[in-house]
Amino acid sequence: MTIFRIGYVLMLLFPSLTAWSGVEEELWKKAVTEAEAGQYEQAIADFTRLAENGLLVPELYQNLAACYQRSGQSGRAIACLEFALRQHPAEGEAVEAMLSGLLRALDRQLPRPSAGGWREALFFWVDRVSPTLLVGGFLGLWFMGWGTLALRMKYPRKGISVVGSSMLMLAMYAGIAWWEKTHPVPIGVAVQAEVPVFFGKNADDVPRFTLLEGDRVAVTAMEDSWLKIYTADGKTGWTRTGGMALVAGELKFPPDKNPLTTESGV
Amino acid sequence: MTNRWIWLLVAAFLPAWQAVAVCNVSAQVSSSRIYPGQTVQLTIQASGTNVNDPNLSVLEEAGWQIVGGPAIGRSFQVVVINGQMTQTQTLTWTYSLRTDQQGQLQIPAIPITVDEQQCVTNPLTVTVSHSPPSPDQKGGSPQRDGQPTIEDLAFVSMKVDRNRVFQGERLVMTLSVYVLDRMGVDIEIPRNLPLPDLGDFLQGPQNRTVDRETVRGLPYRVQRLEQVLYPVQAGALTIPAWSWQGRVYWPDRSLFGQSSAVRDFYAPPVTVSVEPLPPAPPEFSGAVGSYRLDAVFPRETLTVGTPVQWAITVTGTGNPDTVSPPKIPPLPWAHLTGPEIDLQGPDGGEQTKIFTYQLTPLVSGEQELPAIQYVFFAPPLKQYKTLQVPAKKITVLPDTGGSAGQTSSLVAYGGSASASRQQVEEMPVVIPLVKEPPAALTARSFPRQIRIALAGGAVVIPPILWSALLAVSIRKKRLMTDRAYARKVRALNRFKDRLDEAARNDDPGGYVYRALADLVSDLTNAREESLTTEEVIALLQGRVEDEILQRVEMLLRKCERARYSGRDLSGDEIRALRDAASELAGILMEALR
């Protein structure tokens, strides 16, 4: 009876859901038209609304990046592409090409900081394997491993235990690798022409070094309005959040300009 | 008359004299001069037949903290005089004391009860000062009776080369360990020698040296650790005290003997006054120190499309991390990439940071390399200083293989000619706009909570199913191999079957009897068939309470009577027998599980 009730409610909701997706389609087209007409601020606002509604597709962030690039905000464009890459690493080739083009245009030499350490040493085997394949491999091996061990109860052969245990270990490796791949270290992207980095959380100090727009750094801590960062060449310091876009489970821009908040994927 | 007064005085002072006379207590300290925070050993000694512990409450009132002890030593002395034996004991208590106060601090008289007499130790004075006998005070005479004290055998010091610096300016902290340069004198330091907490400073390179030095007339071997520091912030920054524990060895009076003692080594904190930098000009590079600027350009005549390297070097003393690349004005006639950064020179000395740019001329004609400025803060001058490399005229020749302003077919630096041409001519990337709404716009994925639940289920369900299957398999195997277990597990079902049969059969008493007897047989793994009442009772003896035993016996007897009486039982009687049997079965199951 309960199932029938749920089905009835879903039937009632279905037209409104389809109507909502129609609204989003309209909003997309409107934003594209605005972008083509050079109304980048309007287009960014509309694409941002779609992102706030939970749309997590690489095309959306590509369009946001395109609007930011055309309006002269290359740092924000890089942040959008980095976020798209993070959410959909499987489609990374095209996004990487756009990123490298943007960075070349800005003449930036600072590479993207990596997690480094044991993670790279352990998971370099699956560096080029997509997360979808990894999670599929995990689930397949996980079920097959336990199934094989269950078979061992019926047919007590030592070899079956070895095969089952090996499958489970491989499954765990694939699972952890998938988790590491989908939860990389948060990075910050400089979105102002020059972003000073200080020794400590004191903006009156002499800057230790300066990040230029589009420079990417790893973020290791967030306190109040400060980010602790390190660069790919090992420099560390503190910088104000006002000059950085934060690319993590969600994409956050400094509060003065079009904040984007999106939900992270599982 | 006079004699009477004398006797009266003697009688009055006699008890006091006696009290002083029997008090054999003393106190001494390991050092009469210490730093604030340094520990000093206080040793109290008392002798008598009955000696109580000293009352140390006076120490805390005098500003001392007891941080260790007591280490108690005890010795006995037995004296027999004219057949009368007297036993005397001598106790020593050693405490570690510390104070943060400065000046002449007193260790007051400490009360001790000895042989029921209230005694006090002698008061002591300890000088607590930040300025102990300095190792620099050469020619003094610190020895005690011509011999070096344990403090003279080894000591440490901490110094900085300057007490007033600017923020970011180079500062050298020297930690020294002095060990008396005599045979047999040595020191054991912790494997990982702790350094002071340098949280307010960026740490530069370290340098370790060993040399000899004469301090207060004594020769010492000195191990020095020089640490370059850069103050992070302005204000009075303190390098905390350098303190650690080590062991000092020295030769004793025997021929080859060696004594040792654990020592607290302590160098007082050092305060450095750090001045903030004055308001910086916009071109300030962030470097603080003394620098010079040079530029190396390979030649004065270039060719369009042929890259050359342009090296700008910043050489000097200061934190190399703060030396940032010089700002290059825009070059409309060339493509500039880089810089590649290289650091050369000894750690802690003068270092050269090389910024190498790759310059590819794009337009032929008379061109100019712009002047380069580099602004840093010079602490000796207390102001910012601007270094400059003057502008330089160069000639860019057109590419002989094509028209002016185009790339040539010459081999490019670091690659082929075609690669170089691509690099120079590459158009800026324009991110394309995706016009069509993506398919994912309508086909949404599941909400996050559902995805998490599905993922969790996928991870958790297989091991749970496997565990359940394993439990069933183990149980099944045990039922097949363990007969007692199998009988116990199936006992209740068999009992219920028998009771059900009793309702349908013309010998209900017999069936109830069999049901109960078989239940006991199954639960105790006894013979399976034809148990008599006595045998059932014997099986249950000692396993259940007497009251239950009586109830079982009574029920079995009733069943026997019903069976052999020759009359049919009424429905109520059969129900009563079955109910009683069911109740007892529950109790027996519980008791014999």
Interface residues (C-beta under 8 A of the other chain):
Chain A: S21 E24 E25 W28 K29 V32 A35 E36 L55 V57 E59 L60 Q62 N63 A65 A66 C67 Q69 R70 A77 L81 A97 M98 S100 G101 L102 R104 A105 D107 Q109 L139 W142 F143 G145 W146 G147 L149 A150 M153 G175 F199 G200 N202 D204 D205 V206 P207 R208 F209 T210 K235 E263 G265 V266
Chain B: Q167 G168 L202 V232 Q233 P276 L277 A280 F284 G286 V288 D321 T322 S324 L336 T337 G338 P339 E426 P428 V429 V430 I431 P432 L433 V434 K435 P437 P438 A440 L441 T442 R444 R448 R451 I452 A455 A458 V459 P462 P463 L465 W466 L469 L470 S473
